[in-house]
Amino acid sequence: MKNSLTNYYGLGSSLLSDFFNMDSNSIVDAAMDSYKFRTDVDERDDSYIITAAVPGLGKKDIKVEVLHDKVIIEGSKKINDKMNSEIKREFAVYSNIDPDSASASVKDGILTVTVPKKAKKRKLLKIE
């Protein structure tokens, strides 16, 4: 009965059935599964490159926010008078990044976000 109910509403077997069959530690992840979209993160020596499939969304439909410890990608598009399509994905960043130098572009349904890393500074201490 549970599977036919979730399929009837077009949610597949992921959101509702996962919600009712999960342990309490995974509630956030399961709730977010239905909103995830295809992404790829490439870490290079000097930057992170995040590519995301955003078919049907243009630059006016997408918002990218780069903070000191995360990158947030959001998108929204009105389908008709009663429906909106929305996406959101957050990426935790565990190295020192430069949000002011980040850039983003979208072409042919692919969003590319470039987040430069800050140069690691070394300091030679004088022993007294």
N, C-alpha and C positions, 0 to 999 in steps of 0.2 A: 504493500500500500504506500509506504513512504517513497519508493522510487517512482511510482506512477504519479504521485502528487507533485514531486519535484519536476518530473519531465513534463507534466501538464502545464506548469507555469513557465516552462522554457528555461529553467535554471540548471538542467542536467542533473547529475548526481553529486555535484561538488558542494555547493553552498549549504543547502538545507540538510542533506544527509550527513555531510561532514560535521555540521554544527551539532547535530543530535548524537553523533557517534564519537566525539572527541573528548580528550581529557582537558582539564581546565587550563593547562599550560599552553595549549596550542590555539586558543580561541582567536587571538588576533591574526595569526597566520592563516587560519582557515577562512576567516571572514574576508581577508584580503585576497585570497586566491582568485576569486571571481573578477577582481579588478586589475589583476596583473596583465601586462602586455609584454610582448617579446622584446627583450633587451639583451645587450651584450656589453660587458665592461672589459676594457683592455687597459691594463696598467703598464705604463711605459716608465722609463727612468725619470722623465721630467714632467709627466702628466698622466691623467686618466682620460680615456676616450670612452664615452657612453653612447652607444647607438641604440635607437629604439624604433620599432615599427609603429607608426602612427598613421595608418592609411585613412584618407579622407579628412585629415586635419591639416590646416595651414598654419602659418606662423601666428595669425591672429587668434587661433583657437588653442594655442599651447602657451603654458607658463612654466618657465624653468627658474628655480630659485637655488642659489648656491650659498650655503652657510659655511662656517668654519669646520663643521663636522658632518655635514650631509648635503646631498643633492636631491631636490624634490622636482619631479616632473609631473605636471598636471595638464589635462586637456579636456575640453568640453565643446560639443557641437550640437546645435539644435537640429534634430532630425525632422520633426514636424511640430504642430501646435501642442501636442501632448507628450512628446518624448524628447529627451536629451540623452546624448551619449557622453559619458564621463570616464576618464581614466586618471589614475594617480599611482605614482611609484616613488618610493624614497630609497636612497642608497646611503648607508653609513660609510663615512670616510675615516680611516684610522691613521692617516698621515697628515702632515702639515700642508694644506693647500692654499692657493691664492685666489679667493673668490672674486677679487677685483679684476683679475685677468682672464676669467672664464669667458667662454663664448659658446654660442649655439646657432645652428642653422638647420633648416628643414628643406628637403628636396625629394620629390617623388615618393612621399610617404615615409621617409626615413629621417628621423631627428638625430643630429650629431651634436653632442655636448663635449667640449674640451675644457678640462679643469687642470690648469697647471699646478704642479707642486712647487712649494717654496723651496729655494735652495737651502740645503742644510749648512748651517754656519758652524765653523769650528773655532774655538778660541784656545790659544796656547797660553797656559797659565805660567806666570813667572813664580818660581819658588823663592820664598823669602826666608 
